[in-house]
Amino acid sequence: MKFNKWTLGLAAVGAVSLASTVRADEMKALNTAISNTTISGYVDVAAQYNPGNPGNTAAVAQPAFLNNGKVDSFSLNAVVISLDKALDESPWAAGYHIDLNWGTDAVNVSGPVRQAYVTMRTPLGNGIDWKIGAIDGVTGYESNTGWANPNYTRSYGYQVNPASFVGLIGSYKICNEVTVQSGIANRGGTFGGGSTLFLGQGVVGLSSKDFIATVALTAPDSWGFLKGSVLNAGMFQGLDNGAVNNYSVNATFCTPLEGLKVGAAFDTVQSLTAVGDSLNGNIYGAYVTYKATDKLGMSLRGEYLDGKDVNDAYGTNRGMGEEITATVQYDLWANVVSRLEFRWDHIESSNYAYQYNANNTENAFLLALNVVYKF
């Protein structure tokens, strides 16, 4: 076939047109994907005062709220940026979620990543929603998102539950009142708060895994004032030597008084062997929250820590102690959480792993102002 400049010109125009169409289709697909992604996050800052100057020496293991560089200081607790493409209602829906975080309270699975997982639905029964990747922990009363918790400082229970894990977990809603989760994760997980409360992983094999199971029960509308109350139970369970197992049961109950809720939490850590260590301890917690107005809320938390069976190879135990935390929240500005908190911690025995300074002080106090902007 013989070509002249006109046929070659037309071919070039056609090629450009085809390339433009392909790019347009690619941009359309990209724009569609981006349009379904939401961006949110928050900035969490605080000012903390500790009467008696308990210090922050690295030579003394301390509770997380002291061993965090915040003593008598201003702090940048967390900057969190979240990207989310939620599952739609289709039977084979897919999406993703990413939490990037920086700051003193950041939970870092890899670099600044707190969470990064792909979500997928399989249309079996009511539908199983899967997450695979780096995922927030699913046990315990309190979450990694600090402003969503009743109090500013973390509970003892939070410190002994995995804050995040890398693995696979599936969620199935049996009915409106019952949801179950089950999964498998890499051994150990990531713990938030720099905890020293009877944590240890013993000997960890490369193929060791933790098995996860939870159940959530929600009271139906027919239960009167109790409707919406929730009972959760969950576990991280290892089936080999060196596993440290976490079990958690917690509940939040509505009351006849509008805005008043009470909660309870039980967390226990148990070890199968842990190489010369006994890592068995229990934490008991109680919560009261009252939403007085749209802007004003109050929260009270009390905990008892029983670590008397936590013995290392030298025979030293973690001892026993308790804490009481009172928080007042008043949201004066739009999108801003602002709260004032007082906390008292007390130890019942002086030992290396549960004390507040080198002088074995039995009491520690904290006064903090916490401000969070959500976007």
Secondary structure as GFF3:
##gff-version 3
##sequence-region A 1 375
A	DSSP	alpha_helix	5	35	.	.	.	ID=ss1
A	DSSP	beta_strand	38	49	.	.	.	ID=ss2
A	DSSP	beta_strand	74	85	.	.	.	ID=ss3
A	DSSP	beta_strand	94	102	.	.	.	ID=ss4
A	DSSP	beta_strand	113	122	.	.	.	ID=ss5
A	DSSP	beta_strand	128	136	.	.	.	ID=ss6
A	DSSP	three_ten_helix	146	148	.	.	.	ID=ss7
A	DSSP	alpha_helix	156	160	.	.	.	ID=ss8
A	DSSP	beta_strand	164	175	.	.	.	ID=ss9
A	DSSP	beta_strand	178	186	.	.	.	ID=ss10
A	DSSP	beta_strand	209	218	.	.	.	ID=ss11
A	DSSP	three_ten_helix	221	226	.	.	.	ID=ss12
A	DSSP	beta_strand	230	238	.	.	.	ID=ss13
A	DSSP	beta_strand	244	254	.	.	.	ID=ss14
A	DSSP	beta_strand	260	271	.	.	.	ID=ss15
A	DSSP	beta_strand	278	279	.	.	.	ID=ss16
A	DSSP	beta_strand	281	291	.	.	.	ID=ss17
A	DSSP	beta_strand	296	311	.	.	.	ID=ss18
A	DSSP	beta_strand	317	330	.	.	.	ID=ss19
A	DSSP	beta_strand	336	347	.	.	.	ID=ss20
A	DSSP	beta_strand	363	374	.	.	.	ID=ss21
###
